[in-house]
């Protein structure tokens, strides 16, 4: 369009000088519009690329969060399992402690019985010596 205006201004001669100025302004305006359109296109393309990158980062972040949540759930489950097993072990330790206490009581009873038996054995040995002495005296008299 600006080219056609310039051709028409040249044909008109002196009278077309004003037309030529307008044609020049139209040409410059067209060039500025084309440059603005080019810049707008570049901005739109850059924005689209940035949005795609942002979307990719958001997807990666979402995936990382899902993995973190799953890992946290596993940790919670394992911690609960450890707690259950720790309680079971505590109960077993209580039972073992009770058995040891029972055995200790039995050992103390056996020890006391052994002491009584030793005392009885000593008494019997002493009585046996007395009987032996009496028998020996009795045999002499006979």
Buried (B, 14 or more C-beta within 10 A) or exposed (E): EBEEBBEEBEEEEEEBEEBBEBBBEBBEEEEEEEEEEEEEEEEEEEEEEEEEEEEEEEEEEEEEEEEEEEEEEEEEEEEEEEEEEEEEEEEEEEEEEEEEEEEEEEEEEEEEEEEEEEEEEEEEEEEEEEEEEEEEEEEEEE
